[in-house]
Amino acid sequence: MDPQFSRTLNPAPATKAQRDAIFADPGFGRYFSDHMVTVKWSAGAGWHDPAVVPFAPLQLSPAAMALHYGQTIFEGLKAYRQPDGSIATFRPDANAARFRGSAARMAMPELPDELFLTSLSELLAVDHEWVPAAGGDHSFYLRPFMLATEPGLGVRPAAEYLYILIGGPAGAYFPGGSIVPVDVWLTTDYTRAALGGTGTAKCGGNYAASLLPQAQAAAHGCAQVAYLDAVERTWIEEMGSNNMFFVFGSGEQAEVVTPSLTGTILSGIIRDSVLVLAKELGCQVTERRVSGQEVLEGVADGRITEIFGSGTAAVVAPIGGVKHAGGEVRVAGDEPGEVTMKLRGMLTSIQCGTAPDTHSWMRTLVPA
Ligand SMILES: *Cc1c(COP(=O)(O)O)cnc(C)c1O
C-alpha cells in the first residue's frame, strides 16, 4: 500500500468563532472537527486509499454487513495540548494493539499499528486548531473505528471494510472540576461477558447490550453498572466502560486490588497504567478475584477504604456507593479517596505534560 495519505480539505471549515463557542462547553462526543481519516480494505487489495477528507456522512449500502451482523469495533483515546504547544497522546501503541485484537476476534482485517498511529497524526495535522488549550482539563477525543461495508446478507466475514478516524473536543469529565464520586449498581440480572465471548474486544454489540442494564442503574440513581462473572455470578469483573479498583487499608499499608484479566474483562490501558503508578506510590498491588460479597462486607466493615473506576474518558473516577437489589454500602464518606486522587493526579499530569513522562507513555502527534 502507498503509505501516503491523500488530503482533501474541507471547503467550509468551522470559523474560529464557531470553534470558540464549542470550546466554551464541548461536552463529550457532540462536536467533531472539520476532517476525518478513512482507509479502505478489500479482500483483493488489502488496506488502500488512506485519505484525509472533510467530515461528512457516509454512503453505505442498506445491505452493508455491519448494519445486520454487527461487525464494528472501535477505540477511544485523547490528545492533549502540551505546555509547549505541541499535541500528544497517551499510549496510542496500546490502542493500536487492542484494535488489532478486537478485529481478530470479530473476523475483521487487522489494521497495521503504523497506519493506526499515522491516522492520528494525519487528522491532527489538519485539525490541530480543534485541540483545546493547555492548562485546562479539556482534551481532543479521538475515535478510531472500523465497520464491514460489503453489501450482502449472508452470515460470513465481509470482504470489504472501512477504517475511519473522527475526533472532537472533549470537556472535563467532572464538570466544574470538582471530582464528585458516583454510585454504581451491582447488577444480578445481567452479565457483560462470558469466557469465549467478546468481552475483551471493543466491539459495538457489547455496548448495545450494556444499555438496558445502564438504564436500570440510572433508575436506581447510579451512573455505572458493575458486572459479576457470567458463570458463578460471584466475582466482580468491571463496569460498562471502566475497570474497577478497590483500595484496602490506607497510608503506607494501602493495597490496590483489581480483578485479574481472566478472559472476560476488557484490558484497559488506564487499568494497566494505574497498576504501574500504584506501585510507584508505594502501594501493594494485587490482581486477583474479588467477590461482590467481599466488596459489600469490606466496605461495610471498613477494610475497603476506596473504590474507583479507570478508563480513558474519566481517567480515574471515585465511587461513592455500591447499590444492589438488597441495599447499599457507602464508601469513604462519599469523598474521593486519597489513593484515588493521588493516582488520578499522577496520570493527568503525565497526560498534560506537567509531570515527567518517565515511562515514555506520551507520543507527540503534532510538534510545537
Ligand atoms: C474501553 C473500556 C475500558 C477502559 O479502557 P481504557 O483503555 O482504560 O480506556 C474498560 N472497560 C470496558 C468494557 C471498555 O470498553
The ligand as a Gaussian input file, in Angstrom:
#p B3LYP/6-31G(d) Opt

LIG

0 1
 C      -12.716000       0.980000      26.919000
 C      -13.125000       0.178000      28.126000
 C      -12.448000       0.240000      29.354000
 C      -11.341000       1.224000      29.603000
 O      -10.250000       1.069000      28.762000
 P       -9.130000       2.216000      28.699000
 O       -8.162000       1.697000      27.723000
 O       -8.565000       2.321000      30.076000
 O       -9.831000       3.457000      28.276000
 C      -12.832000      -0.601000      30.367000
 N      -13.854000      -1.462000      30.220000
 C      -14.559000      -1.545000      29.070000
 C      -15.665000      -2.518000      28.977000
 C      -14.215000      -0.715000      27.997000
 O      -14.906000      -0.764000      26.878000

